[in-house]
Amino acid sequence: MDPFEDETVDSLGTTVDDLVAIGRLLDSPRLAHIWFTLQVEGNLITEGTDRNSFAWKGLTVSELSEHLSGEVPQSTLYSDMDELEEIGAVRIRTDGQPTGYSARFFQAEAENIDEVGEAGLVGPQIIGLVGEAFTDKAVQHFLETHGQGSLNDALQIYTASLRGSLNQDFVEIFPDVDSNELEAIVPAIERVLLEMSRDPLWGGDYRSDLAIEDGGTDT
């Protein structure tokens, strides 16, 4: 056994292996999208019902595919789940056929993630937003043009703006980024915040800030 494999790198108890897994998720929007969906839906099942979370058998590839609305072919999804399990991003809950999976919760100090850097935390929100690049061309363009650090900054600052913590417009804080590019990723940010609000383990709810009722956005 490697004596350093469980060595923590920050006050959150993040290990080197955790950083590798987070880095892989941030580098692959498809994997990030799958992980984020599994994280939210799994928590809803175990915490939003009377089910015993320890006895829960996880989501199968077929069930996860339904939550992904068929965005990832099942043949690809099987391979992706193998990779996610290999890097430690998911756990096998049912070893057999069909295999059941659950997502491992990740949160690390941003300064330990080279692609993000600076202060703050890297967790489900930014992983979920990177995952939006798999289906949203505006997020894909922003990520390719400005990188993960700027995407995370946009996420954090927009979130602060929802809570009234800013005294200036969201887009004015990024003078070097085209305002149209920033505004184009707002729907994706709001989708991620909505999903996080559905997650009973997250503890934050942005639905009132987003003026969302009964699963829809007021217009």
N, C-alpha and C positions, 0 to 999 in steps of 0.2 A: 504493500500500500504506500502511495506517495504521502510522505508526512506533511506536505504543503497543500494537498488537495482541498482541505477544509479550512485553510487559512483565510480569515476574513480581511477585507480591504477597507471597510468603512464602518461607521457606527451602526449601520442597519444590519450588520451580519452578512453582507454580501461576500460571496467567495469568488475566487478567480474563475472557477467554472461557471458561476452565475454571469460574470461579465462576458465570458465567451458566448454564452447562450443569448444574452441580451444583444450583443454585437451582431450575431447572426440574424436575429429577428429584425434588427434595424436595417440590415443589409438586404433583406428579402421581403418586399411588401406582401407577397403571397403568403409566406410563412407567418408574418406578423398578423395578417388578416385572419388566418386560420386560428392562431394562438389566441388572439383577442376574442374571437367568437366563442371558442371553447371555454375561455376564462369566464366570460359573462354568462353564457347559457348554463354552464356547469354550476356556477354559484346560485343562479336562479333556481335550479332544480333542487339543490341541497339545502339552501337556506330559505327559499320562498315557499317550501312545502313542509310537510311533517316528516320527510324522509330523514333517516339517520345518515349523516354525511360520511361516516366511517363505513357504513354498509353499502353506500352508493357504488354501483358497478361502472360508472363512467358513461360517456357517450361513445357509441360505435361510429365507425366511419360513415355508415349509412345515415345515422341520425344527425351527425355533424354536417353531412352534405345537405340535408334538408334545411338546417339553420343557415347554411351558406347560400341557400337558394340555387344550388346547382352551379355556382360560379366556378367551382373547381371540379373537374371530372373526377369521378371516384377512383379511377386508376391512378391519377396523379395524387389524389388525396392520400391513398394508401402509402405511396412513397414519401410524401411530405410528413405523414405521421411517424414513419420510421425515422426520418431525419430529426424531427422534433424530439422524439424519445431519445435518440442517440446523443443529442446535445444537452439533454436534461431539461428541456422546456415543457415537456409533458410527462405524466406518469401513466403507466399501465395499471388500471384498476381491476380489470378482468383479464387474466392471462388465459386465453383460449379462443374459441370461435363463437360469436364474434368478440374481438378484443374491445374492451372499454377503456377510454382515456379521460384524464382530467388534466387541466393546465396547472403548472406551477406558478405561483405568484412571484413576480419579480419587482424589485424596487432597489435602485442604487443611486448613490450620489453622482450627479452628472459629471463632476470633475474626473471620475474614473472611467468615463466613456469617451474615448478619443474623438469620436465623430460628433459628440454633443458638446462636451466640455463646459466650462464656466460653472456657475452655481446652480442650485436647485436639485431636483430629483428626476430620475428617469424611471418610468413605471408604465403601467397599462395605458395611460392616456397617450403618450407619445408613440408607444408601440402600436396602439390602435390607429393613430393618425397616419403613421407610416403605412399601415395596412390599407388605408384608404387609397393609397397610390396604386393598388392593384386594380381597382375598378374606377377610379376618378382621375381623368387625364389632367385636371388642373393641379391636383396634389402631386401627381407624377412629375409634371413640368416644374413645379416649385421645388420639389425635392432634388431633381436633377440639376436645376439652375442654382439653387441657393444652399443646398445641403441640409443635413439633419439638424444641425445647430440652429439655423435660422427657422426651420420648421418648428422646432421645439420652442423657440422664443415667441413665434407667432401664436402658438397654442397657449403658452402661459400668459401672454399679454392680453389675448382675446378673452381668456377666462377671467382675468382680473377686470377687464372692461365690463363683463357681464355683472360682476358684483359691485360695480360702481367705484372701483379702486383707482380709476384713472381720471385725470383732469384734462385729457386731450383725446382726440379721436384715435382709434386703434391704428389706422394706416399712417398717421402722422409720426408715429414712433419709429417707423422704418423708412427714413428718407431715401435710402439707397435701393429700395425695392419698389417696383412698379405697383401703384395702388390697385390696379386691375388684377394683378397676380395675387395680392393679398386678399382682396374681396372674393376672388374665385375659390379660395380654399375655405372660406367661412362656412359654407354648408357642410363640408366634411368635418370641420372642427365641431360643429353643432351636433352632427350625427354621433361622433365619438362621445361627446359630453352627455348626450341622451342615453347612449348605451351604458356609460358609467353610472348614470343616475338609476338605471334599471338594476344594476348590480347591488344586491343587498349587503355585500361585504365591503363596498367602497366607502360608504358613510357620507357621501356627498350627493346632493340632488340639485341639478340645474334646471329642472323642468319648468319651474316658475319663472326663472330668469329668461328662459327661451320662449316663454309664453306657449308652452306645449300642454295640451289637454287631450286626454283620451287617445294618445298615440299620434296626434297630428299637430302641426304648427299652425297657429292662428295667422290668418292673412288679412 
